[in-house]
Amino acid sequence: MNFLTLANLTEAVPTALPVASLGGLNDDALCAVSRQVEALGRLIDALRVATAGEIAARSRTEVGPAGLAARKGCRSANELLQRLTQVSSATGAARLGLAALTRPDTALSGAATPAKFDHVRAALEAGELGVDAAIALTKNLAPLQNGVHPDALDAAERELVAAATGSSPDSSVPASADEIRIQASVWRATLDPDGLEPDEAHTMAKRSFRFGPERNGLVPVSGGLLPEAAGRVKRLFDAYLTPTTAPAFLKDEELADKNAVKDPRTKDQQRHDILIGVLDAMARSGNTPTVGGAAPTVLVTVRAEDLDTGGAGYADGVESPLSPTTVQQMVCSGGTQKVLIGRNGRILRLASAERCFTAPQRRAITARDGGCLIPGCSIPAGWCEVHHVIPAAEGGPTHPDNGVLLCWFHHRTIDTSGWAIRMRAGAPEVQAPPWLDHTRRWRPATKSRTALATSVSHHGP
């Protein structure tokens, strides 16, 4: 190893790209620099993991006082790593854990043996796979090593590495670490469904909810919920916090421009107040709002000629007019109902609602899509709107074959973001923007766990 070259590289990076210079880059240059910095970071991370693994190997307990950590006055490899690098104990443990799974070993005969996750190791060393994705992958597959056939485990590892690096035949867009964690959990459940039972039995015994003693006027609560119980609680909060029509993704300046009122409470404070309100409502009637079955109703009025030509609309309780884009978005997700009003203000005719997805249709689309279809978006299905792929104004039917789930933000920007959606035989496909995928390849899109499980079974050995 050329230590001089490594030292020169350490000195060259700040000179090659001073942090203060980033503000002078245009958008395309900033995106390009971000990619390059991340590529360099992945190579550095691979070295971090590898050096941590070597330190651990030289500090193993069977060596005793002759071990590297002991000779440096440290109790463990992690302590030595912390002192050398100033990382936290958790970061050191993560590097050491990943190194143990991706470091080639030596057999008793002295022959080299592959790493437990050799595909992950190769992708790490090549700078194609990030540490976050590698940890998400190995954390889910490592428990299967003693109970699943090696060929099946190897197939899972290969498929997940391909998805994470964008080398899969299905997509050239690398999956994020969060997406890999979800896909890996699906592989784990598919390869070892019986393994879920002991996990659930263990968590069942540890479930809890308790009140602590009052302190400073507050009563602390703590405990742990089973996943299905947590899902119900989250859905309950979703029902009250869903930003279906609120500009939740805008900055403060944009909120001010729209005369929107920003809730001064934190999310934790809102959840507290929501819980009290729900308990009061349940005590009175037992009714709670629906969010997944049908979108919350926000009344927007617009003249018929303005709806056809792209005019402004007006929402109940909002002073500012709504732009034509917002009106069309809300029509897409909520439908329309024509009301004929006479010159004297009398309602002359009330037509039936149209261009509105029904609750059963929404449930079917939710089962197929599983959440916002845009890759990398983690907004759950309950927060999403149903988007007409072919606009209703252009003859697109209000049918599951023409409806997909998009979060408020991606629905609002679908015509300007560069993402494209099409339906192929009733199944949605997405096309990434050219700056993200120059191949412009269409690929199937779903966040549904059951659909992912089906895909996994088709790719299995």
Secondary structure, DSSP 8 states (H G I E B T S, - for coil): --HHHHHHHHHHHHHHS-GGGGGGS-HHHHHHHHHHHHHHHHHHHHHHHHHHHHHHHHT-GGGGGGSHHHHTT-SSHHHHHHHHH---HHHHHHHHHHHHHHS-EE-TTS-EE--TTHHHHHHHHTT-S-HHHHHHHHHHHGGGTTTS-HHHHHHHHHHHHHHHHT-BTTBSS---HHHHHHHHHHHHHHH-GGGHHHHHHHHHHH-EEEE---BTTB--EEEE--HHHHHHHHHHHHHHH--SSS-TTS-HHHHHHTT-----S-HHHHHHHHHHHHHHHHHHT-----SSSS-----EE--HHHHHHT--BEETT--S-B-HHHHHHHHHHH-B--EEE-TTS-EEEE---BS---HHHHHHHHHHH-B--STT---BGGG-EEEESS-GGGT--SSGGGEEEE-HHHHHTTTTSS-EEEEETTEEEEE--TTT-TT--EEE----HHHHHHHHHHH--
